[in-house]
Amino acid sequence: MKCQNSEFLKLSKDILEKGFSLRFQVRGASMYPFIKSGDTVEIEPKSISKINYADIILYSNYEGKIVIHRVVKKIKKNNETILTTEGDFLPPSLREFVPSEKVLGKVVVIRKANRMFRIDRGFLRLLNIVYTKLLPIIRWGHSFGAKLLKFTPSHRKLPVTLHRG
């Protein structure tokens, strides 16, 4: 089923508020390489008290768009919880501040091809935390690699000769 962002937001909200899980295929590259476009995620309804550092959440942003990003900070201010989120593949300058009422749920499973990864517990939860701590270094590596590629000599094109046989 394909639907517009506003329809998907309403449908997702309805499903999760009734206590059901939601599964859908992701589009976009903001969480690359942890979640790639085409992967399927499973979202469970979670109260804000059950969402912590390094969790990946589904929320609606200030533009009303549905977003899946990683929690990099959780603060309480004036009896309200605000989550700071970032896309793994995005610069930190694009982080968003998400009030608790905008949070729809938490990604608990990522399906890649024929494999399923439960990321909210055990070893994969620990890996998720370590990955989040290393994000600044990972981003620096991507940036450094991209700059390095600019200075490498490109392959010279060889002249092509066509022969009739």
Buried (B, 14 or more C-beta within 10 A) or exposed (E): EEEEEEEBBEBBBEBBEEEEEBEBEBEEBBBBEBBBEEBBBBBBBBEBEEBBBBBBBBBBBEEEEBBBBBBBEBEEEEEEBBBBBBBBBBEEEEBBEBBBEBBBBBBBBBBEEEEEBEBBEEEBBEBBBEBBEEBEEBBEEEEEEEEEEEEEEEEEEEEEEEEEE
